[in-house]
């Protein structure tokens, strides 16, 4: 399974990672791109790290800029994620 998308320099991209106790979902520009399972209690996140991938490996850190980072305390569904993408893309 591929978790990396080819991003274009100077283009806006909308990336979402959603999870519960057993599943992890990835969305890119409003479209669902992967689902996988995981182990562990990821609902209890005392140390959230944005931009380091799904790992603590030092070579997995994001090398770029981020803007308008959001963290929700609830699971977003596919329709909600698509709506966020559409609003962001239209500049709202």
N, C-alpha and C positions, 0 to 999 in steps of 0.2 A: 504494500500500500504506500502511495506517495503522499507525503504531508507538505511538500514544498511546491509552491507555484512559481512560475517565472514572472517576476515583476518587471515592469518597464520603468526606467528612470523618469522622474518628474510626472508620473501618472498617479492619480488618486486610486487607492485600492481599499476595499472594505473587507476586513478579516474578522471572523467570529469563531470563538471556541466555546462550546457549551458542554456541560457535563452534569451527571448525577452520580449516584453511588457505584454504578456499574458500566455506564456508557459515556462515550465522548463523541461529540459531533463537530465537524468543521465546515465552515461556510466561507466562500470567497465570492465577493461582489454579488451577494444576495442569493447565491446558489449553493445548495448542499453538495459538498465534494467528498466527504468521507464520514463513516461511522465506524467506531471500534469499541472494544470493551477494555476495561482496566480493572485493576485491583486496588483496594485501599479506600479510605474515607476522604475523598477529595472535596467534600462539602465543608470540612473543617479546615479552612485555609488561614492559619495564623500569619503566614509569610507569602503573600502573593507576589510573584515576580513577573512582570510584563516584559517580553522581549528576549526570553532565554530559551525558547522552544519548550518542548515537553520533557525537559531533562535538566540536570544540573551541570552537564558537561560544559567546560569553558569555551569550546568551539561552537556552541549552539546559540550564541548571543546575536541578536538582531543588529545588523550593521546598516543603519539608515535612520530616518526620522519617523516619529509617530506624532499624531495629532488627534485630539478628541478621543482619548482612551476612556472607556466606560467599563465599570464593573457592576454587575447586578447581583442581587441576593436572591434571584429567582431564575428558573430556567426559561429562556426565550424559545418560542416555537418557530417553525420555519416561516410562517406568515409574518410574525413580528420581526424577524431578522430581515426578511425581504423588504418590509415597510421601512425599516431603519436605513437600509441601503438606498432605497428610492428617495427618501427624504434627504440623505446626505449627498447623493449624486446630483440632486436638483438644486443644492445649495441652501436648503431650508434649515 
